[in-house]
Amino acid sequence: MDKERVVITGMGVVSPLGIEVETFWLRLVRGESGIGLIESFDTDSHKAKIAGEVRDFDPAALLGVKEARKMDRFCQFALAAAEQAVLQSGLNLEETNRERMGVYVGSGTGGIGTLMKQAETLSTRGPSRISPLLVPTMITNMAAAMISIRYGAHGPSMAPVTACSIGNTAIGEAFFYIQAGRSDVMIVGGTEAALSDIALASFSNATALSTRNDEPQKASRPFDAARDGFVMAEGAGILILESLSHARNRGAVILSEVIGYGASSDAYHMVATPEDGSGAARAMRTALKEAGLSPAEVDVISAHATSTVLGDRSETAAIKSVFGEDAYRIPVTANKSMTGHMLGASGAVEAIALVKMLQTGLVPPTINLEQADPLCDLDYTAGEARRTEPGIGISNSFGFGGHNSAIVLKKYGG
């Protein structure tokens, strides 16, 4: 039996650069930063005071005040991005076999904001004042669950939790599911709203965060010699995946094609990655093998590139290991230089950016790359966007615990 081809027909974004795809993309291509001083809580006692916050987000406009109050911010983000993606896809839900429609949407921390608020209530007002909705509001599967409920998706509903690799994991596993003929439509992606006192403090005490508080927009600087850590961010990215036959039968506009996915584990350390990037390289090689491609056929690489010393060096080593001399030819872009690190949402948002690269022929810049780390010597598209007309791109996502995932997307040509 031939494998089904898998295509993307809808996309939605909630991000520090905008809360819909076109705004996000235009600002990304312009090299604009979404990083600023944190406004959502008091950071006076924190070492790091900056983040990529989602501003001007009104969940009540989409969900209504009553329903919005029942959801944590990570779930609100996911539903807002899903609404955009479903609308763009043109899916007629009444004509869709929803038993063959599923949802794979994950989150790294789930409703950590709700948990912390309720912990404070417990401490100050006692157990009788704890919300009975605490558990269903905070658990990480709830974004997938609420999307399933909203759209009546009766197929598999899962919440992959692979830390900052979630978006690619969701896309890749759904890709396999559709490819096997088990589903026609999958709503996939990642969402995160981890900005909080406790998360900021934890990352900061681990010396993982940038403390360039006086220059927020220059703080996230992947591959730069002066980088001093990553910048926390929040948001969501949701995509509609369909079998090509299903999309064609309903006359859908096809945005891109998913042709490869690879996953691996470092099996190495709780938070660190091996210096040689061997786990990341395995994921990329597996994705290329699944796609039936040689490294020389790849036109652009969307890097995980969080702006940490070890992480950026490790990914650079992995790219060199996989692509050999072609590693110096292929433009590499680091979206987190502008968005900050959206944790579990990053992979899906960066996949959406890769789709836009394939559609427009533009590769967004890596900003704040002023003097490259000597061990990071590839073409990182520094400074401004570049027109390259890429036909095939690979996007990397890696997470704590050694989770690695890579997806390969292709410009759709019929």
Stockholm file with secondary structure:
# STOCKHOLM 1.0

chainA/1-414         MDKERVVITGMGVVSPLGIEVETFWLRLVRGESGIGLIESFDTDSHKAKIAGEVRDFDPAALLGVKEARKMDRFCQFALAAAEQAVLQSGLNLEETNRERMGVYVGSGTGGIGTLMKQAETLSTRGPSRISPLLVPTMITNMAAAMISIRYGAHGPSMAPVTACSIGNTAIGEAFFYIQAGRSDVMIVGGTEAALSDIALASFSNATALSTRNDEPQKASRPFDAARDGFVMAEGAGILILESLSHARNRGAVILSEVIGYGASSDAYHMVATPEDGSGAARAMRTALKEAGLSPAEVDVISAHATSTVLGDRSETAAIKSVFGEDAYRIPVTANKSMTGHMLGASGAVEAIALVKMLQTGLVPPTINLEQADPLCDLDYTAGEARRTEPGIGISNSFGFGGHNSAIVLKKYGG
#=GR chainA/1-414 SS CCCCCEEEEEEEEEBTTBSSHHHHHHHHHHTCCCCEECCSSCCTTCSCCEEBCCCSCCHHHHHCHHHHHTSCHHHHHHHHHHHHHHHHHTCCGGGSCGGGEEEEEECSSCSHHHHHHHHHHHHHHCGGGSCTTHHHHHSTTHHHHHHHHHHTCCSCEECCCCGGGHHHHHHHHHHHHHHTTSCSEEEEEEEECCCSHHHHHHHHHTTCBCCCTTCGGGSCCTTBTTCCCBCBBCEEEEEEEEEHHHHHHTTCCCCEEEEEEEEEECCSCSSCCCTTCHHHHHHHHHHHHHHTCCGGGCCEEECCCCSCHHHHHHHHHHHHHHHGGGGGTSCEECTHHHHCBCGGGHHHHHHHHHHHHHHHCEECCBTTCSSBCTTCCSCCCBSSCEECCCSEEEEEEEETTTEEEEEEEECCCC
#=GC SS_cons         CCCCCEEEEEEEEEBTTBSSHHHHHHHHHHTCCCCEECCSSCCTTCSCCEEBCCCSCCHHHHHCHHHHHTSCHHHHHHHHHHHHHHHHHTCCGGGSCGGGEEEEEECSSCSHHHHHHHHHHHHHHCGGGSCTTHHHHHSTTHHHHHHHHHHTCCSCEECCCCGGGHHHHHHHHHHHHHHTTSCSEEEEEEEECCCSHHHHHHHHHTTCBCCCTTCGGGSCCTTBTTCCCBCBBCEEEEEEEEEHHHHHHTTCCCCEEEEEEEEEECCSCSSCCCTTCHHHHHHHHHHHHHHTCCGGGCCEEECCCCSCHHHHHHHHHHHHHHHGGGGGTSCEECTHHHHCBCGGGHHHHHHHHHHHHHHHCEECCBTTCSSBCTTCCSCCCBSSCEECCCSEEEEEEEETTTEEEEEEEECCCC
//
